[in-house]
Amino acid sequence: MSPSDPPLPLEPYRIKAVEMLHRPSRDEREAALKRAGYNLFNLTSEEVYIDLLTDSGTSAMSDRQWAAMMTGDESYAGSRNFAEFERTVQELTGFPFVIPAHQGRAAEHLLLSSLARPGQKVPNNMHFDTTQAHVLRQGAQPINLAIQEAYDVRNEHPFKGNMDTPKLETLLQKEGSGVPLVMMTLTNNTGGGQPASLSNLREVSRICRAHKVPFYLDMCRWAENAYFIHEREPGMGERSLREIGRACFDLADGATMSAKKDGLVNIGGFIATRDAQLVPRLKETLITFEGFPTYGGLARRDLSAMAIGLLEATELDYMAHRVGQVRYLASLLEQDGIPFVRPPGGHGLYLDAHAFLPHLKGSELPGQALVVEIYREGAVRTCEVGGVMFGGAPSTPDAPPALELVRLAIPRRVYTASHLSYVADTVRRVWKRREAVRGMTIVEAPERLRHFLAKFGPAMERGGAKGAGPHAAPHPSDRSPSPM
Ligand SMILES: *Cc1c(COP(=O)(O)O)cnc(C)c1O
């Protein structure tokens, strides 16, 4: 460590079980890319050294969670694990009705199929991909109403996940009953893991109540959001993450949750609400698609792991380390001037692919090109959040310029600071040869959620760029047996 090195994020845990990793060779990486159709969702995990594709369901569970997994009461109905889970969610959120589901999108399915109708509009600060797909599936239109600063990657606004409340007010005045619900995503994943402030949530809640429109939170990363409020919102520094979380929930009518995020489990989710009249409709869909209301598509032991994970995610030491890891990675990349969404978000760092590869047009899919190069360079898997993920959907009228991002999502309690420093080194090496990086093109794609299934190929060579292929120099550790 030299004095200029960024502070290490200190782990508030020690490692009790390990999983061995393989770092594929250059030839293996090249072959894997071809086989996968240049879509990193098609890679096998053996082909990946550091997996930053997502922070969803990739957490390491604690010893307490594993211990609870051994106490599953696997009764079909009325399991005691459900009672424990229900009580925990009720206490954390204040919502009286709690319905488990196998993951977040299942909760979205329950909510949106019950509330949204064809031709209606569903506002959100920014729709996550699966939320957007469920709105579209009902024949409704997703409307993104994040504040303007959210679209400016360099803007340091502390709450870029905020909703543009004047725009929301105008929409509700104009559409009346054409808006079945308003949603807010905490944190705004699509916009860089950016938080919304308590005061913004308060204003959105006030507007929704005035127009008698239900207000639902996508609470996937509610504990991270609470941490940013704790750090950045005046008067909040003395309040615990649980208190802040509760203050947010008090403003809403209900929430959908993917417990694969701030529930610290590998699978699980739920929907919670105050609306007693909605519950029978939710349960009917639940039983058709997920299972009985005391298990919702999960093993009962999963419910206990989820209950413990939800509480662990609100511990301040845990969260300071988690957000600290993202900031550590950010400060390593900052030393080379590598462009990323500012300020760094809660669950990952989002590279600005337009600024990283300015010689590529949007149609040459700079985000996808960068994802491929980072894998090619160091077997680090990341995720495009840009033209490929969102380009297939109808856009919001007068939408601001699209973001073209590459997300380096940090799984919870999984990687060490040396892993992160390897990732930074890999990205830096791509940065040094960025001018030679070529664009990508879509070879085949389904209609919806195409990023999961599409196949890609290198874009046609342009005049002058001939032969300027992505010739990565060998990584120093390619020459010797892997030191890690
Ligand atoms: C992950 C996620 C979802 C969907 O949850 P799954 O568990 O993946 O189905 C919804 N919204 C946001 C913001 C998410 O990050």
The ligand as an SDF file (V2000), in Angstrom:
LIG
                    3D

 15 15  0  0  0  0  0  0  0  0999 V2000
  -33.4470   -8.1310   -9.9660 C   0  0  0  0  0  0  0  0  0  0  0  0
  -34.4690   -7.0810  -10.0560 C   0  0  0  0  0  0  0  0  0  0  0  0
  -35.8020   -7.3940  -10.3090 C   0  0  0  0  0  0  0  0  0  0  0  0
  -36.2790   -8.7900  -10.6330 C   0  0  0  0  0  0  0  0  0  0  0  0
  -35.9530   -9.7170   -9.6690 O   0  0  0  0  0  0  0  0  0  0  0  0
  -35.5960  -11.2400  -10.0140 P   0  0  0  0  0  0  0  0  0  0  0  0
  -35.4210  -11.8550   -8.6880 O   0  0  0  0  0  0  0  0  0  0  0  0
  -34.3690  -11.2280  -10.8480 O   0  0  0  0  0  0  0  0  0  0  0  0
  -36.7520  -11.8070  -10.7720 O   0  0  0  0  0  0  0  0  0  0  0  0
  -36.7070   -6.3580  -10.3120 C   0  0  0  0  0  0  0  0  0  0  0  0
  -36.3150   -5.0840  -10.0950 N   0  0  0  0  0  0  0  0  0  0  0  0
  -35.0360   -4.7530   -9.8640 C   0  0  0  0  0  0  0  0  0  0  0  0
  -34.6580   -3.3360   -9.6160 C   0  0  0  0  0  0  0  0  0  0  0  0
  -34.0630   -5.7350   -9.8370 C   0  0  0  0  0  0  0  0  0  0  0  0
  -32.7930   -5.3930   -9.6340 O   0  0  0  0  0  0  0  0  0  0  0  0
  1  2  1  0
  2  3  1  0
  2 14  2  0
  3  4  1  0
  3 10  2  0
  4  5  1  0
  5  6  1  0
  6  7  2  0
  6  8  1  0
  6  9  1  0
 10 11  1  0
 11 12  2  0
 12 13  1  0
 12 14  1  0
 14 15  1  0
M  END
$$$$
